[in-house]
Amino acid sequence: MILSRSRQSGATLVVGLVMLVVLTLLVISAIRAGNINLRIAGNSQVHEEVAAAAQQATEQVISTNFTANPVAQTIPVTIGNSNYTVTVPAQACTASLPLTNASLDPTNPADAPCISSSTAQNTGLMVQGAVTPAAGQSWCYAQQWDVEARVTDNNSGATAVTHQGVALRVPAGTACP
């Protein structure tokens, strides 16, 4: 049976247009999802860079003799093509505890200057071998310091605040400001 032209109502055209609209909506939602994922990845990268800048500034402060004069500093850091300005407040001494001779290892060269004697002081003699140190106060304190770093990326608004604890051995009598 042959259909005449007058009996065709254009159903194929309507179905084709509906399918085209559905396909267009699917493509638009895929593009939006891709853009959102790209923005998430970019924000994550910026956040990691900002945290790395804060850590780099912290390491720069720790590599100096910051306990002699703990002051606030502004440190420029470059990572890739990005420049950051890291603010490091004055370092804070959180604890200063005297060490006892019993807590020191006479065979450790780092402990040797700290070992005191109740009978002879500042003799300049080095202790060799596994000798038990005399009980009592040593010539060193164990200090704990907190080094904080703050950085904000001006382009994205990403911020990072890091705290690094630092344990130091200092001569007895060194103040903990």
Beta strands, then each sheet from edge to edge (+ up, - down):
strand 1: 73-79
strand 2: 82-88
strand 3: 92-100
strand 4: 137-152
strand 5: 159-171
sheet 1: 1+ 2- 4+ 3-
sheet 2: 1+ 2- 4+ 5-
end
